[in-house]
Structures are given as structure tokens and as C-alpha cells.
Amino acid sequence: QVHVVESGGGLVQPGGSLRLSCAASGSIFGIYAMGWYRQAPGKQRGLVAVITSGGNTNYGDSVKGRFTISRDNAKNTVYLQMNSLKPEDTAVYYCNVDGWHSTGNFVSWGQGTQVTVSS
């Protein structure tokens, strides 16, 4: 069983910043990649950012230059620093963990954290 828990969402004004955190725990032997996805009302879930165990990163086009993903491998934790936030960044942000445990590979999602950008 793998548990994924996000934190750090909230309400912020346009131009402001927020930092999201996501921790994975449970029966984990290793993690290939951790990432953030988001889903706004009426839209499909899409990639925000992902980071591999080796530190390679990939960002969605709309957040490049504003968001930064980082990772603490020892703690199985990933962070998302969000700067220069815009109203269109409003969404539920989900953490994704791609790894392996005793019975094979797994992909787990957190429950999501709401980010609202509004004045």
C-alpha cells in the first residue's frame, strides 16, 4: 500500500506565490518519478511538472519559467514552487508517484489540493 499526501494549497492573489508539498509513504522500494498534475473545472487533467529520481525535469508549457519542481529522494517528497500565479492557474493539483514495491511497479495519486488564484 502506497499513500500519497499533498499539502500547501490555498487562496492567493494574482502575482503571488505558493509552495505545494507531496509525500509518499508505505511499501515503497524505489521511485522513478514524482510529478504534479492539475485539473480545472470542465477541463481534463494535465501535466504541470515532473521530476525523475535523477533530477531530470519536464514542465507544462503554461508554467515554464514560473513554477519549479524539486525533490527530496531521502524523504520521498516532491515540492512545487509556484510564482507569478495567474487566475488561470486555479485548479485542483494532484501529486503522482511512479515507482516500484515488492509486487512490482505502481502508480499512485494523492487526493488533490485546491489552488485558487483570485483577487
Residue, then its C-alpha position, 0 to 999 in steps of 0.5 A: q500500500v502506497h499513500v500519497v499526501e499533498s499539502g500547501g494549497g490555498l487562496v492567493q492573489p494574482g502575482g503571488s506565490l505558493r509552495l505545494s508539498c507531496a509525500a509518499s509513504g508505505s511499501i515503497f522500494g524505489i521511485y522513478a518519478m514524482g510529478w504534479y498534475r492539475q485539473a480545472p473545472g470542465k477541463q481534463r487533467g494535465l501535466v504541470a511538472v515532473i521530476t525523475s529520481g535523477g533530477n531530470t525535469n519536464y514542465g507544462d508549457s503554461v508554467k515554464g519559467r514560473f513554477t519549479i519542481s524539486r525533490d527530496n529522494a531521502k524523504n520521498t517528497v516532491y515540492l512545487q514552487m509556484n510564482s507569478l500565479k495567474p487566475e488561470d492557474t486555479a485548479v485542483y493539483y494532484c501529486n503522482v508517484d511512479g515507482w516500484h514495491s515488492t509486487g512490482n511497479f505502481v502508480s499512485w495519486g494523492q487526493g488533490t489540493q485546491v489552488t485558487v488564484s483570485s483577487 
